[in-house]
Amino acid sequence: MKGTASEFAVSKYFTEKGYYIFTSITSSSSPIDLIAINPDTGDTLYIDVKTFSTRLTGKQKGTIINRALTKEQKKLGVKIIYCYDDGTVRYRNKRKNKNP
């Protein structure tokens, strides 16, 4: 349920920025959760939505759980977008990568 809520939040985020949103309804194993297209610029984003989470136990308790792209996702140019519990949407932490 959290994953679905995160996908809706990310869809809302990009819709509010003027993007058209397309979702995968055929398979939960798709390498792409959402496709966002800016109708003015033609900019197309292939998105894998992840719910932001931290480790709850162990030596690394409280640290961020980072997600990695699969080889196929890298080949397709997929971007990981994190959704936080408060609905905030952010790209995966990269120094030079900014939110659209």
C-alpha positions as CSV (number, residue, x, y, z in Angstrom):
1,M,0.0,0.0,0.0
2,K,2.9,2.4,0.7
3,G,4.3,1.8,-2.7
4,T,1.0,2.6,-4.4
5,A,0.6,5.8,-2.3
6,S,4.1,6.8,-3.2
7,E,3.4,6.3,-6.9
8,F,0.2,8.5,-6.6
9,A,2.2,11.2,-4.8
10,V,4.9,11.2,-7.5
11,S,2.3,11.2,-10.2
12,K,0.6,14.3,-8.5
13,Y,4.0,16.0,-8.2
14,F,4.8,15.7,-11.9
15,T,1.2,16.4,-13.0
16,E,1.4,19.7,-11.1
17,K,4.5,20.5,-13.0
18,G,2.7,20.1,-16.3
19,Y,3.8,16.5,-17.2
20,Y,1.5,13.9,-18.7
21,I,1.8,10.7,-16.6
22,F,1.6,7.1,-17.8
23,T,1.5,4.2,-15.5
24,S,2.3,0.5,-15.7
25,I,-0.9,-1.6,-15.1
26,T,0.3,-4.9,-16.6
27,S,3.0,-6.0,-14.3
28,S,4.5,-5.2,-10.9
29,S,7.8,-6.4,-12.2
30,S,8.1,-3.7,-14.8
31,P,11.5,-1.8,-14.7
32,I,9.5,1.4,-15.0
33,D,6.7,2.5,-12.6
34,L,5.8,5.8,-14.4
35,I,6.6,7.7,-17.6
36,A,6.3,11.4,-17.3
37,I,6.3,13.5,-20.5
38,N,6.5,17.3,-20.6
39,P,4.2,18.3,-23.6
40,D,6.0,21.6,-24.0
41,T,9.6,20.4,-24.2
42,G,9.2,16.7,-25.1
43,D,11.2,15.9,-22.0
44,T,10.5,12.2,-21.1
45,L,11.3,10.7,-17.7
46,Y,11.3,7.0,-17.0
47,I,10.7,6.7,-13.3
48,D,11.1,4.0,-10.6
49,V,9.3,5.2,-7.5
50,K,10.7,4.2,-4.1
51,T,9.3,5.0,-0.7
52,F,12.0,6.6,1.4
53,S,12.9,4.4,4.4
54,T,15.6,4.0,7.1
55,R,16.9,0.9,8.8
56,L,14.9,0.1,12.0
57,T,17.4,-2.2,13.7
58,G,21.0,-3.3,13.9
59,K,24.3,-1.4,13.8
60,Q,23.1,0.9,11.0
61,K,19.8,1.7,12.7
62,G,18.5,5.1,11.4
63,T,20.6,5.1,8.2
64,I,19.0,5.6,4.8
65,I,18.2,2.5,2.8
66,N,19.6,3.3,-0.7
67,R,18.1,1.6,-3.7
68,A,20.0,0.8,-6.8
69,L,18.9,0.6,-10.4
70,T,19.0,-2.8,-12.2
71,K,21.2,-3.3,-15.3
72,E,18.0,-3.1,-17.4
73,Q,16.9,0.2,-15.7
74,K,20.3,1.7,-16.3
75,K,20.1,0.7,-20.0
76,L,16.7,2.3,-20.3
77,G,17.7,5.5,-18.5
78,V,15.3,5.1,-15.6
79,K,15.6,7.6,-12.6
80,I,14.8,6.6,-9.1
81,I,12.4,9.1,-7.4
82,Y,11.9,8.9,-3.6
83,C,8.7,9.7,-1.9
84,Y,8.8,10.6,1.8
85,D,6.0,9.9,4.3
86,D,5.0,13.6,4.2
87,G,4.5,13.4,0.4
88,T,7.8,15.2,-0.5
89,V,9.2,14.0,-3.8
90,R,13.0,13.9,-4.5
91,Y,15.4,12.5,-7.0
92,R,17.9,10.0,-5.7
93,N,20.7,12.0,-3.9
94,K,23.2,13.0,-6.6
95,R,25.2,16.2,-6.3
96,K,24.4,17.6,-9.7
97,N,20.9,16.2,-10.2
98,K,18.1,18.6,-9.4
99,N,14.4,18.2,-9.3
100,P,12.5,19.1,-12.5
